[in-house]
Amino acid sequence: QGSLVKNLRCYRSRSAAIDILSHNMEISKVKIDSIAPTTSTTQELPGGVCISAHGDNIRIKDTIVRRCQLIGIFADGVDTDLNGVAVTIDGNTSTSRVESSNGIVVVLQNGPHLLKDTAVYGDGPGEGTSTNGVVVDTGSANKLDGVKVKNFNQNGIVINASGTTVSRSGVES
């Protein structure tokens, strides 16, 4: 409760680089690179997730996430205190980036979550293995504000949840 992770560098983890199962956490100025999957079938996710956030009042700020095998950021928290947001991912598009994941780059599930002023880059349409940029899977009242999505083999943004707001955002290539 109330922890801060700042200026951490994680390289070549075999599961999730950071797995948050708590509330009131801040991840700031963290750089995560090259997260490979495990072969274990006992984990909720098979590995290859850079940041997995399952709590409330989690903020991921000015963090760069690259080359994850499965998902760059998986936000699956629930707004238990009803303040309007479970996980916030923000900064600016040069210091808050999620890029070159082999699967989906950002998944927002449950929530509501806020993805703000963040660059979400794939590894190139027709060239790499990135599938979708941002997938809003479940929940309601999620917000995408100032999100720059670019270079995906499938979709830039997929919204399967009701009440999602998208503003000041763009999808290219």
Salt bridges, closest charged atoms under 4 A:
ASP33 OD2 - ARG66 NH1 3.18
ASP33 OD2 - ARG67 NH2 2.78
ASP62 OD2 - LYS61 NZ 3.79
ASP76 OD2 - HIS54 ND1 3.30
ASP90 OD2 - ARG59 NH2 2.79
GLU99 OE2 - ARG66 NE 3.07
GLU99 OE1 - ARG97 NE 3.11
ASP117 OD1 - ARG168 NH2 2.80
ASP145 OD1 - ARG168 NE 2.77
GLU172 OE2 - LYS150 NZ 3.77
